Amino acid sequence: MKKLFALVLALCLFALPVLAEDALDSLSSASLADFYGDFGLAGDDLMNAINSYNGFFAIASVNPDGTPNVGFYIFSCVKLDDTYYLQLGLAPNQTTANIENGSSLMAMYASAPVLEGEGAVPYATVGARMQLEKVTDADTIAALKEIAPQGTEMFYEIVAVRSLG
């Protein structure tokens, strides 16, 4: 009986990463409908909004144990050869460690709500969720450093953009 109990316990422990992966997938695809599609930003509009530094910024990665990690970071956006990049200035922390260990990476930018006047909306609906890939090519990094506003070499290509929800 003890051996059977130990076997069942071991099987349950092996199932935890699979369950965590399913939970993360359901969180990352929480908005199956595009409720704010009319307010989604992309291209130059997204770049200019990000660089106005008037809104909310977040970066999401995955911890080594499979749990989500979300940090509030202010980033900038640059354009090189019709491709958009985020430039991050992250301190040595868990998100940085996750990135260095190959975690998938998502960013969110939401413009500050408009509280008065025409088109007033008391909550953040204008912005974008962005899937990112780390830039590792030295020539691309050198070119981006020439046009980027910050002094960091942490650049991430924006490979996909969706509205906020």
TIVO-2410 file (N, C-alpha, C; in nm, 3 decimals):
# residues 165
REC num residu      c1      c2      c3 atome chaine
REC   1      M   0.081  -0.118   0.000     N      A
REC   1      M   0.000   0.000   0.000    CA      A
REC   1      M   0.087   0.127   0.000     C      A
REC   2      K   0.197   0.122   0.076     N      A
REC   2      K   0.287   0.237   0.081    CA      A
REC   2      K   0.348   0.264  -0.055     C      A
REC   3      K   0.384   0.156  -0.127     N      A
REC   3      K   0.443   0.172  -0.260    CA      A
REC   3      K   0.342   0.233  -0.357     C      A
REC   4      L   0.218   0.192  -0.349     N      A
REC   4      L   0.114   0.245  -0.436    CA      A
REC   4      L   0.092   0.394  -0.406     C      A
REC   5      F   0.087   0.430  -0.277     N      A
REC   5      F   0.071   0.569  -0.239    CA      A
REC   5      F   0.188   0.654  -0.290     C      A
REC   6      A   0.311   0.604  -0.277     N      A
REC   6      A   0.429   0.676  -0.324    CA      A
REC   6      A   0.425   0.694  -0.476     C      A
REC   7      L   0.380   0.592  -0.548     N      A
REC   7      L   0.369   0.601  -0.693    CA      A
REC   7      L   0.266   0.706  -0.735     C      A
REC   8      V   0.149   0.707  -0.670     N      A
REC   8      V   0.046   0.805  -0.700    CA      A
REC   8      V   0.096   0.946  -0.669     C      A
REC   9      L   0.165   0.964  -0.557     N      A
REC   9      L   0.220   1.094  -0.520    CA      A
REC   9      L   0.323   1.141  -0.624     C      A
REC  10      A   0.409   1.051  -0.669     N      A
REC  10      A   0.510   1.086  -0.769    CA      A
REC  10      A   0.444   1.127  -0.901     C      A
REC  11      L   0.342   1.056  -0.942     N      A
REC  11      L   0.271   1.090  -1.065    CA      A
REC  11      L   0.204   1.227  -1.054     C      A
REC  12      C   0.149   1.258  -0.937     N      A
REC  12      C   0.088   1.390  -0.917    CA      A
REC  12      C   0.192   1.500  -0.927     C      A
REC  13      L   0.309   1.478  -0.872     N      A
REC  13      L   0.415   1.578  -0.878    CA      A
REC  13      L   0.462   1.602  -1.022     C      A
REC  14      F   0.468   1.496  -1.101     N      A
REC  14      F   0.507   1.512  -1.241    CA      A
REC  14      F   0.401   1.586  -1.321     C      A
REC  15      A   0.278   1.582  -1.277     N      A
REC  15      A   0.169   1.649  -1.349    CA      A
REC  15      A   0.166   1.799  -1.323     C      A
REC  16      L   0.228   1.846  -1.214     N      A
REC  16      L   0.223   1.989  -1.181    CA      A
REC  16      L   0.275   2.079  -1.292     C      A
REC  17      P   0.392   2.052  -1.354     N      A
REC  17      P   0.436   2.142  -1.462    CA      A
REC  17      P   0.337   2.146  -1.578     C      A
REC  18      V   0.274   2.034  -1.609     N      A
REC  18      V   0.177   2.031  -1.718    CA      A
REC  18      V   0.055   2.116  -1.681     C      A
REC  19      L   0.009   2.104  -1.557     N      A
REC  19      L  -0.105   2.185  -1.514    CA      A
REC  19      L  -0.069   2.333  -1.513     C      A
REC  20      A   0.052   2.368  -1.468     N      A
REC  20      A   0.094   2.508  -1.469    CA      A
REC  20      A   0.100   2.561  -1.611     C      A
REC  21      E   0.147   2.480  -1.705     N      A
REC  21      E   0.157   2.522  -1.845    CA      A
REC  21      E   0.018   2.549  -1.901     C      A
REC  22      D  -0.079   2.462  -1.868     N      A
REC  22      D  -0.216   2.484  -1.915    CA      A
REC  22      D  -0.274   2.611  -1.856     C      A
REC  23      A  -0.246   2.636  -1.727     N      A
REC  23      A  -0.298   2.757  -1.663    CA      A
REC  23      A  -0.237   2.880  -1.726     C      A
REC  24      L  -0.108   2.878  -1.756     N      A
REC  24      L  -0.044   2.992  -1.819    CA      A
REC  24      L  -0.102   3.017  -1.957     C      A
REC  25      D  -0.127   2.910  -2.031     N      A
REC  25      D  -0.181   2.926  -2.165    CA      A
REC  25      D  -0.320   2.988  -2.158     C      A
REC  26      S  -0.400   2.947  -2.060     N      A
REC  26      S  -0.533   3.005  -2.050    CA      A
REC  26      S  -0.527   3.151  -2.010     C      A
REC  27      L  -0.426   3.190  -1.930     N      A
REC  27      L  -0.411   3.330  -1.894    CA      A
REC  27      L  -0.363   3.413  -2.012     C      A
REC  28      S  -0.270   3.360  -2.090     N      A
REC  28      S  -0.215   3.438  -2.201    CA      A
REC  28      S  -0.316   3.456  -2.313     C      A
REC  29      S  -0.415   3.371  -2.320     N      A
REC  29      S  -0.518   3.384  -2.424    CA      A
REC  29      S  -0.654   3.415  -2.361     C      A
REC  30      A  -0.650   3.489  -2.251     N      A
REC  30      A  -0.774   3.517  -2.177    CA      A
REC  30      A  -0.877   3.590  -2.262     C      A
REC  31      S  -0.833   3.682  -2.346     N      A
REC  31      S  -0.927   3.757  -2.429    CA      A
REC  31      S  -0.934   3.694  -2.568     C      A
REC  32      L  -1.029   3.606  -2.586     N      A
REC  32      L  -1.044   3.542  -2.716    CA      A
REC  32      L  -1.119   3.634  -2.812     C      A
REC  33      A  -1.204   3.719  -2.758     N      A
REC  33      A  -1.272   3.819  -2.839    CA      A
REC  33      A  -1.191   3.948  -2.835     C      A
REC  34      D  -1.197   4.025  -2.939     N      A
REC  34      D  -1.119   4.149  -2.948    CA      A
REC  34      D  -1.211   4.266  -2.913     C      A
REC  35      F  -1.239   4.284  -2.784     N      A
REC  35      F  -1.334   4.386  -2.739    CA      A
REC  35      F  -1.285   4.528  -2.767     C      A
REC  36      Y  -1.153   4.551  -2.761     N      A
REC  36      Y  -1.099   4.685  -2.779    CA      A
REC  36      Y  -1.023   4.699  -2.910     C      A
REC  37      G  -1.058   4.620  -3.008     N      A
REC  37      G  -0.989   4.623  -3.136    CA      A
REC  37      G  -0.986   4.760  -3.201     C      A
REC  38      D  -1.094   4.836  -3.184     N      A
REC  38      D  -1.099   4.971  -3.242    CA      A
REC  38      D  -1.001   5.066  -3.175     C      A
REC  39      F  -0.952   5.030  -3.056     N      A
REC  39      F  -0.862   5.116  -2.980    CA      A
REC  39      F  -0.719   5.063  -2.982     C      A
REC  40      G  -0.694   4.955  -3.054     N      A
REC  40      G  -0.561   4.897  -3.059    CA      A
REC  40      G  -0.464   4.988  -3.133     C      A
REC  41      L  -0.342   4.993  -3.084     N      A
REC  41      L  -0.237   5.072  -3.148    CA      A
REC  41      L  -0.138   4.978  -3.214     C      A
REC  42      A  -0.081   5.023  -3.326     N      A
REC  42      A   0.023   4.946  -3.395    CA      A
REC  42      A   0.109   5.044  -3.474     C      A
REC  43      G   0.223   4.996  -3.521     N      A
REC  43      G   0.311   5.076  -3.606    CA      A
REC  43      G   0.356   5.206  -3.542     C      A
REC  44      D   0.359   5.312  -3.622     N      A
REC  44      D   0.404   5.443  -3.574    CA      A
REC  44      D   0.316   5.497  -3.462     C      A
REC  45      D   0.185   5.469  -3.468     N      A
REC  45      D   0.096   5.516  -3.362    CA      A
REC  45      D   0.134   5.455  -3.228     C      A
REC  46      L   0.164   5.325  -3.227     N      A
REC  46      L   0.207   5.259  -3.104    CA      A
REC  46      L   0.341   5.314  -3.058     C      A
REC  47      M   0.438   5.328  -3.149     N      A
REC  47      M   0.569   5.380  -3.114    CA      A
REC  47      M   0.559   5.519  -3.052     C      A
REC  48      N   0.482   5.606  -3.114     N      A
REC  48      N   0.468   5.742  -3.063    CA      A
REC  48      N   0.398   5.746  -2.928     C      A
REC  49      A   0.298   5.662  -2.909     N      A
REC  49      A   0.229   5.657  -2.780    CA      A
REC  49      A   0.322   5.607  -2.670     C      A
REC  50      I   0.397   5.501  -2.698     N      A
REC  50      I   0.493   5.449  -2.600    CA      A
REC  50      I   0.594   5.557  -2.563     C      A
REC  51      N   0.646   5.625  -2.663     N      A
REC  51      N   0.751   5.725  -2.640    CA      A
REC  51      N   0.698   5.855  -2.578     C      A
REC  52      S   0.567   5.868  -2.565     N      A
REC  52      S   0.511   5.984  -2.495    CA      A
REC  52      S   0.523   5.966  -2.344     C      A
REC  53      Y   0.547   5.842  -2.300     N      A
REC  53      Y   0.559   5.808  -2.157    CA      A
REC  53      Y   0.436   5.853  -2.078     C      A
REC  54      N   0.321   5.842  -2.141     N      A
REC  54      N   0.195   5.880  -2.080    CA      A
REC  54      N   0.104   5.759  -2.080     C      A
REC  55      G   0.124   5.670  -1.984     N      A
REC  55      G   0.041   5.551  -1.979    CA      A
REC  55      G   0.098   5.448  -1.884     C      A
REC  56      F   0.062   5.324  -1.909     N      A
REC  56      F   0.100   5.212  -1.824    CA      A
REC  56      F   0.184   5.115  -1.904     C      A
REC  57      F   0.291   5.066  -1.843     N      A
REC  57      F   0.386   4.978  -1.911    CA      A
REC  57      F   0.405   4.852  -1.826     C      A
REC  58      A   0.409   4.736  -1.887     N      A
REC  58      A   0.435   4.612  -1.814    CA      A
REC  58      A   0.507   4.513  -1.905     C      A
REC  59      I   0.588   4.428  -1.844     N      A
REC  59      I   0.658   4.321  -1.913    CA      A
REC  59      I   0.623   4.191  -1.842     C      A
REC  60      A   0.587   4.088  -1.918     N      A
REC  60      A   0.554   3.958  -1.860    CA      A
REC  60      A   0.650   3.852  -1.912     C      A
REC  61      S   0.699   3.770  -1.821     N      A
REC  61      S   0.785   3.658  -1.857    CA      A
REC  61      S   0.739   3.536  -1.778     C      A
REC  62      V   0.810   3.426  -1.793     N      A
REC  62      V   0.775   3.303  -1.723    CA      A
REC  62      V   0.893   3.264  -1.633     C      A
REC  63      N   0.864   3.244  -1.504     N      A
REC  63      N   0.965   3.202  -1.408    CA      A
REC  63      N   1.009   3.058  -1.437     C      A
REC  64      P   1.125   3.017  -1.386     N      A
REC  64      P   1.172   2.880  -1.409    CA      A
REC  64      P   1.074   2.772  -1.363     C      A
REC  65      D   0.992   2.801  -1.261     N      A
REC  65      D   0.896   2.702  -1.214    CA      A
REC  65      D   0.765   2.703  -1.293     C      A
REC  66      G   0.759   2.787  -1.399     N      A
REC  66      G   0.641   2.790  -1.484    CA      A
REC  66      G   0.537   2.892  -1.444     C      A
REC  67      T   0.558   2.965  -1.335     N      A
REC  67      T   0.462   3.065  -1.291    CA      A
REC  67      T   0.484   3.195  -1.366     C      A
REC  68      P   0.380   3.276  -1.379     N      A
REC  68      P   0.395   3.403  -1.451    CA      A
REC  68      P   0.470   3.506  -1.367     C      A
REC  69      N   0.538   3.597  -1.436     N      A
REC  69      N   0.612   3.706  -1.373    CA      A
REC  69      N   0.575   3.832  -1.450     C      A
REC  70      V   0.518   3.930  -1.382     N      A
REC  70      V   0.482   4.055  -1.446    CA      A
REC  70      V   0.550   4.169  -1.371     C      A
REC  71      G   0.617   4.256  -1.446     N      A
REC  71      G   0.683   4.371  -1.386    CA      A
REC  71      G   0.638   4.499  -1.453     C      A
REC  72      F   0.637   4.604  -1.376     N      A
REC  72      F   0.601   4.737  -1.426    CA      A
REC  72      F   0.729   4.806  -1.468     C      A
REC  73      Y   0.752   4.818  -1.597     N      A
REC  73      Y   0.873   4.878  -1.652    CA      A
REC  73      Y   0.835   4.983  -1.755     C      A
REC  74      I   0.909   5.091  -1.759     N      A
REC  74      I   0.891   5.189  -1.864    CA      A
REC  74      I   0.994   5.158  -1.972     C      A
REC  75      F   0.948   5.149  -2.095     N      A
REC  75      F   1.036   5.117  -2.206    CA      A
REC  75      F   1.018   5.220  -2.316     C      A
REC  76      S   1.105   5.214  -2.415     N      A
REC  76      S   1.091   5.302  -2.530    CA      A
REC  76      S   1.080   5.215  -2.655     C      A
REC  77      C   1.038   5.279  -2.765     N      A
REC  77      C   1.019   5.207  -2.890    CA      A
REC  77      C   1.095   5.280  -3.001     C      A
REC  78      V   1.164   5.203  -3.084     N      A
REC  78      V   1.236   5.260  -3.198    CA      A
REC  78      V   1.202   5.179  -3.323     C      A
REC  79      K   1.221   5.243  -3.437     N      A
REC  79      K   1.192   5.180  -3.566    CA      A
REC  79      K   1.321   5.176  -3.646     C      A
REC  80      L   1.353   5.061  -3.701     N      A
REC  80      L   1.470   5.043  -3.786    CA      A
REC  80      L   1.430   4.955  -3.904     C      A
REC  81      D   1.444   5.009  -4.025     N      A
REC  81      D   1.411   4.933  -4.147    CA      A
REC  81      D   1.270   4.874  -4.141     C      A
REC  82      D   1.172   4.955  -4.106     N      A
REC  82      D   1.031   4.916  -4.100    CA      A
REC  82      D   1.001   4.807  -3.997     C      A
REC  83      T   1.091   4.786  -3.903     N      A
REC  83      T   1.068   4.692  -3.793    CA      A
REC  83      T   1.073   4.771  -3.663     C      A
REC  84      Y   0.983   4.736  -3.571     N      A
REC  84      Y   0.974   4.807  -3.443    CA      A
REC  84      Y   1.040   4.725  -3.334     C      A
REC  85      Y   1.107   4.796  -3.243     N      A
REC  85      Y   1.180   4.733  -3.134    CA      A
REC  85      Y   1.149   4.805  -3.004     C      A
REC  86      L   1.140   4.728  -2.896     N      A
REC  86      L   1.134   4.788  -2.764    CA      A
REC  86      L   1.274   4.787  -2.706     C      A
REC  87      Q   1.307   4.894  -2.637     N      A
REC  87      Q   1.434   4.902  -2.566    CA      A
REC  87      Q   1.400   4.901  -2.417     C      A
REC  88      L   1.450   4.800  -2.348     N      A
REC  88      L   1.421   4.785  -2.206    CA      A
REC  88      L   1.542   4.824  -2.123     C      A
REC  89      G   1.516   4.882  -2.011     N      A
REC  89      G   1.620   4.913  -1.915    CA      A
REC  89      G   1.590   4.840  -1.786     C      A
REC  90      L   1.614   4.710  -1.783     N      A
REC  90      L   1.579   4.629  -1.668    CA      A
REC  90      L   1.698   4.616  -1.574     C      A
REC  91      A   1.671   4.628  -1.446     N      A
REC  91      A   1.772   4.603  -1.343    CA      A
REC  91      A   1.792   4.451  -1.331     C      A
REC  92      P   1.900   4.409  -1.270     N      A
REC  92      P   1.916   4.264  -1.245    CA      A
REC  92      P   1.806   4.216  -1.150     C      A
REC  93      N   1.708   4.147  -1.204     N      A
REC  93      N   1.596   4.099  -1.125    CA      A
REC  93      N   1.543   3.970  -1.186     C      A
REC  94      Q   1.431   3.920  -1.137     N      A
REC  94      Q   1.379   3.793  -1.186    CA      A
REC  94      Q   1.339   3.799  -1.333     C      A
REC  95      T   1.281   3.911  -1.377     N      A
REC  95      T   1.243   3.923  -1.518    CA      A
REC  95      T   1.367   3.917  -1.607     C      A
REC  96      T   1.472   3.988  -1.568     N      A
REC  96      T   1.597   3.983  -1.645    CA      A
REC  96      T   1.651   3.841  -1.650     C      A
REC  97      A   1.650   3.772  -1.536     N      A
REC  97      A   1.697   3.633  -1.532    CA      A
REC  97      A   1.611   3.546  -1.623     C      A
REC  98      N   1.480   3.568  -1.622     N      A
REC  98      N   1.392   3.489  -1.708    CA      A
REC  98      N   1.426   3.511  -1.855     C      A
REC  99      I   1.450   3.636  -1.892     N      A
REC  99      I   1.485   3.668  -2.030    CA      A
REC  99      I   1.615   3.600  -2.069     C      A
REC 100      E   1.714   3.609  -1.982     N      A
REC 100      E   1.844   3.547  -2.011    CA      A
REC 100      E   1.834   3.396  -2.021     C      A
REC 101      N   1.734   3.337  -1.954     N      A
REC 101      N   1.714   3.192  -1.960    CA      A
REC 101      N   1.621   3.151  -2.074     C      A
REC 102      G   1.585   3.247  -2.162     N      A
REC 102      G   1.507   3.213  -2.281    CA      A
REC 102      G   1.356   3.217  -2.264     C      A
REC 103      S   1.306   3.283  -2.161     N      A
REC 103      S   1.162   3.292  -2.140    CA      A
REC 103      S   1.095   3.364  -2.256     C      A
REC 104      S   0.972   3.323  -2.286     N      A
REC 104      S   0.893   3.403  -2.378    CA      A
REC 104      S   0.864   3.535  -2.309     C      A
REC 105      L   0.839   3.637  -2.388     N      A
REC 105      L   0.828   3.771  -2.332    CA      A
REC 105      L   0.714   3.846  -2.400     C      A
REC 106      M   0.629   3.907  -2.317     N      A
REC 106      M   0.519   3.989  -2.366    CA      A
REC 106      M   0.531   4.126  -2.300     C      A
REC 107      A   0.489   4.229  -2.372     N      A
REC 107      A   0.484   4.364  -2.317    CA      A
REC 107      A   0.343   4.417  -2.336     C      A
REC 108      M   0.306   4.510  -2.248     N      A
REC 108      M   0.176   4.574  -2.257    CA      A
REC 108      M   0.196   4.723  -2.240     C      A
REC 109      Y   0.134   4.799  -2.328     N      A
REC 109      Y   0.130   4.944  -2.313    CA      A
REC 109      Y  -0.017   4.985  -2.322     C      A
REC 110      A  -0.061   5.067  -2.225     N      A
REC 110      A  -0.197   5.122  -2.227    CA      A
REC 110      A  -0.188   5.271  -2.204     C      A
REC 111      S  -0.247   5.349  -2.293     N      A
REC 111      S  -0.251   5.494  -2.276    CA      A
REC 111      S  -0.330   5.528  -2.151     C      A
REC 112      A  -0.292   5.638  -2.087     N      A
REC 112      A  -0.366   5.685  -1.971    CA      A
REC 112      A  -0.510   5.717  -2.011     C      A
REC 113      P  -0.606   5.685  -1.925     N      A
REC 113      P  -0.746   5.714  -1.957    CA      A
REC 113      P  -0.771   5.863  -1.977     C      A
REC 114      V  -0.871   5.893  -2.059     N      A
REC 114      V  -0.914   6.031  -2.081    CA      A
REC 114      V  -1.037   6.051  -1.993     C      A
REC 115      L  -1.026   6.141  -1.897     N      A
REC 115      L  -1.132   6.156  -1.798    CA      A
REC 115      L  -1.234   6.263  -1.832     C      A
REC 116      E  -1.197   6.359  -1.917     N      A
REC 116      E  -1.289   6.469  -1.948    CA      A
REC 116      E  -1.290   6.496  -2.097     C      A
REC 117      G  -1.396   6.562  -2.142     N      A
REC 117      G  -1.404   6.605  -2.281    CA      A
REC 117      G  -1.461   6.499  -2.372     C      A
REC 118      E  -1.455   6.531  -2.503     N      A
REC 118      E  -1.508   6.439  -2.604    CA      A
REC 118      E  -1.426   6.310  -2.606     C      A
REC 119      G  -1.493   6.199  -2.609     N      A
REC 119      G  -1.426   6.069  -2.612    CA      A
REC 119      G  -1.373   6.025  -2.477     C      A
REC 120      A  -1.421   6.084  -2.369     N      A
REC 120      A  -1.375   6.048  -2.235    CA      A
REC 120      A  -1.405   5.902  -2.206     C      A
REC 121      V  -1.306   5.831  -2.158     N      A
REC 121      V  -1.318   5.692  -2.117    CA      A
REC 121      V  -1.242   5.678  -1.985     C      A
REC 122      P  -1.310   5.640  -1.877     N      A
REC 122      P  -1.245   5.640  -1.746    CA      A
REC 122      P  -1.154   5.520  -1.719     C      A
REC 123      Y  -1.127   5.440  -1.819     N      A
REC 123      Y  -1.037   5.325  -1.799    CA      A
REC 123      Y  -0.951   5.308  -1.923     C      A
REC 124      A  -0.843   5.235  -1.908     N      A
REC 124      A  -0.746   5.218  -2.017    CA      A
REC 124      A  -0.796   5.116  -2.118     C      A
REC 125      T  -0.820   5.161  -2.241     N      A
REC 125      T  -0.860   5.070  -2.349    CA      A
REC 125      T  -0.771   5.088  -2.472     C      A
REC 126      V  -0.698   5.199  -2.480     N      A
REC 126      V  -0.614   5.228  -2.596    CA      A
REC 126      V  -0.473   5.178  -2.567     C      A
REC 127      G  -0.421   5.093  -2.654     N      A
REC 127      G  -0.286   5.041  -2.635    CA      A
REC 127      G  -0.265   4.914  -2.712     C      A
REC 128      A  -0.174   4.830  -2.660     N      A
REC 128      A  -0.141   4.707  -2.731    CA      A
REC 128      A  -0.073   4.608  -2.638     C      A
REC 129      R  -0.088   4.481  -2.672     N      A
REC 129      R  -0.008   4.373  -2.614    CA      A
REC 129      R   0.089   4.330  -2.723     C      A
REC 130      M   0.215   4.314  -2.687     N      A
REC 130      M   0.318   4.286  -2.787    CA      A
REC 130      M   0.397   4.162  -2.751     C      A
REC 131      Q   0.413   4.072  -2.847     N      A
REC 131      Q   0.501   3.957  -2.829    CA      A
REC 131      Q   0.640   4.000  -2.872     C      A
REC 132      L   0.741   3.967  -2.792     N      A
REC 132      L   0.877   4.015  -2.817    CA      A
REC 132      L   0.975   3.900  -2.836     C      A
REC 133      E   1.078   3.926  -2.916     N      A
REC 133      E   1.191   3.835  -2.930    CA      A
REC 133      E   1.319   3.913  -2.910     C      A
REC 134      K   1.409   3.860  -2.830     N      A
REC 134      K   1.534   3.928  -2.799    CA      A
REC 134      K   1.621   3.943  -2.924     C      A
REC 135      V   1.677   4.064  -2.941     N      A
REC 135      V   1.768   4.090  -3.053    CA      A
REC 135      V   1.908   4.049  -3.007     C      A
REC 136      T   1.972   3.962  -3.085     N      A
REC 136      T   2.106   3.915  -3.050    CA      A
REC 136      T   2.211   3.952  -3.155     C      A
REC 137      D   2.167   3.997  -3.271     N      A
REC 137      D   2.259   4.031  -3.379    CA      A
REC 137      D   2.334   4.160  -3.343     C      A
REC 138      A   2.467   4.154  -3.337     N      A
REC 138      A   2.550   4.267  -3.295    CA      A
REC 138      A   2.533   4.388  -3.386     C      A
REC 139      D   2.521   4.368  -3.518     N      A
REC 139      D   2.504   4.480  -3.610    CA      A
REC 139      D   2.371   4.552  -3.588     C      A
REC 140      T   2.266   4.474  -3.565     N      A
REC 140      T   2.135   4.533  -3.538    CA      A
REC 140      T   2.137   4.611  -3.407     C      A
REC 141      I   2.199   4.554  -3.305     N      A
REC 141      I   2.209   4.623  -3.176    CA      A
REC 141      I   2.286   4.753  -3.192     C      A
REC 142      A   2.395   4.751  -3.267     N      A
REC 142      A   2.474   4.874  -3.288    CA      A
REC 142      A   2.392   4.980  -3.360     C      A
REC 143      A   2.315   4.940  -3.461     N      A
REC 143      A   2.230   5.035  -3.534    CA      A
REC 143      A   2.120   5.090  -3.443     C      A
REC 144      L   2.063   5.006  -3.360     N      A
REC 144      L   1.957   5.051  -3.269    CA      A
REC 144      L   2.011   5.145  -3.162     C      A
REC 145      K   2.132   5.120  -3.115     N      A
REC 145      K   2.191   5.207  -3.013    CA      A
REC 145      K   2.212   5.349  -3.065     C      A
REC 146      E   2.233   5.362  -3.196     N      A
REC 146      E   2.253   5.495  -3.255    CA      A
REC 146      E   2.125   5.579  -3.255     C      A
REC 147      I   2.009   5.513  -3.257     N      A
REC 147      I   1.883   5.587  -3.266    CA      A
REC 147      I   1.799   5.579  -3.140     C      A
REC 148      A   1.836   5.494  -3.046     N      A
REC 148      A   1.756   5.472  -2.925    CA      A
REC 148      A   1.783   5.579  -2.820     C      A
REC 149      P   1.679   5.614  -2.742     N      A
REC 149      P   1.693   5.721  -2.644    CA      A
REC 149      P   1.766   5.683  -2.516     C      A
REC 150      Q   1.771   5.555  -2.481     N      A
REC 150      Q   1.833   5.512  -2.356    CA      A
REC 150      Q   1.970   5.452  -2.382     C      A
REC 151      G   2.046   5.433  -2.276     N      A
REC 151      G   2.181   5.380  -2.288    CA      A
REC 151      G   2.194   5.232  -2.259     C      A
REC 152      T   2.100   5.152  -2.299     N      A
REC 152      T   2.105   5.009  -2.273    CA      A
REC 152      T   2.111   4.932  -2.405     C      A
REC 153      E   2.159   4.810  -2.397     N      A
REC 153      E   2.167   4.726  -2.517    CA      A
REC 153      E   2.059   4.618  -2.517     C      A
REC 154      M   1.957   4.634  -2.438     N      A
REC 154      M   1.850   4.533  -2.429    CA      A
REC 154      M   1.739   4.570  -2.527     C      A
REC 155      F   1.745   4.511  -2.646     N      A
REC 155      F   1.646   4.540  -2.751    CA      A
REC 155      F   1.567   4.413  -2.783     C      A
REC 156      Y   1.438   4.434  -2.809     N      A
REC 156      Y   1.348   4.323  -2.838    CA      A
REC 156      Y   1.261   4.359  -2.956     C      A
REC 157      E   1.261   4.273  -3.057     N      A
REC 157      E   1.178   4.297  -3.176    CA      A
REC 157      E   1.032   4.268  -3.140     C      A
REC 158      I   0.944   4.358  -3.184     N      A
REC 158      I   0.802   4.335  -3.168    CA      A
REC 158      I   0.758   4.246  -3.284     C      A
REC 159      V   0.724   4.122  -3.252     N      A
REC 159      V   0.691   4.025  -3.359    CA      A
REC 159      V   0.542   4.005  -3.378     C      A
REC 160      A   0.461   4.048  -3.280     N      A
REC 160      A   0.315   4.039  -3.293    CA      A
REC 160      A   0.253   4.143  -3.203     C      A
REC 161      V   0.139   4.199  -3.249     N      A
REC 161      V   0.068   4.303  -3.174    CA      A
REC 161      V  -0.081   4.268  -3.172     C      A
REC 162      R  -0.139   4.282  -3.052     N      A
REC 162      R  -0.285   4.264  -3.036    CA      A
REC 162      R  -0.338   4.379  -2.953     C      A
REC 163      S  -0.467   4.403  -2.961     N      A
REC 163      S  -0.528   4.507  -2.879    CA      A
REC 163      S  -0.523   4.463  -2.731     C      A
REC 164      L  -0.567   4.550  -2.643     N      A
REC 164      L  -0.559   4.521  -2.499    CA      A
REC 164      L  -0.658   4.413  -2.455     C      A
REC 165      G  -0.757   4.386  -2.530     N      A
REC 165      G  -0.850   4.281  -2.488    CA      A
REC 165      G  -0.971   4.273  -2.574     C      A
***
